[in-house]
Amino acid sequence: MSRVAVIGGGAAGMMAAATAAMNGHEVSLYEKNEKLGKKIYITGKGRCNLTNNCDVETLLQAVCTNRKFLYSAFYGIDSGCDPLF
């Protein structure tokens, strides 16, 4: 096991920290804002950017435009692993 420091608690930083932790590393995550993911929260106008707890096909049926763009993104990270949070 190694020690990993992640600078920045945005979407990429949290994903990197979670991935490192799932691979057995000891992780320290540093963020200058008062809470992690602050920018993620504000980009959705208060609705946040997290998906629903459903399968990918059900989620994509609710997308009004450009499903093909999201299709590869969601299937690229849907590896059947347990939720991170």
Stockholm file with secondary structure:
# STOCKHOLM 1.0

chainA/1-85         MSRVAVIGGGAAGMMAAATAAMNGHEVSLYEKNEKLGKKIYITGKGRCNLTNNCDVETLLQAVCTNRKFLYSAFYGIDSGCDPLF
#=GR chainA/1-85 SS CCEEEEECCSHHHHHHHHHHHHTTCEEEEECSSSSTTHHHHHHTTTSCSCCCSSCHHHHHHTCCSCHHHHHHHHHHHCCSCCCCC
#=GC SS_cons        CCEEEEECCSHHHHHHHHHHHHTTCEEEEECSSSSTTHHHHHHTTTSCSCCCSSCHHHHHHTCCSCHHHHHHHHHHHCCSCCCCC
//
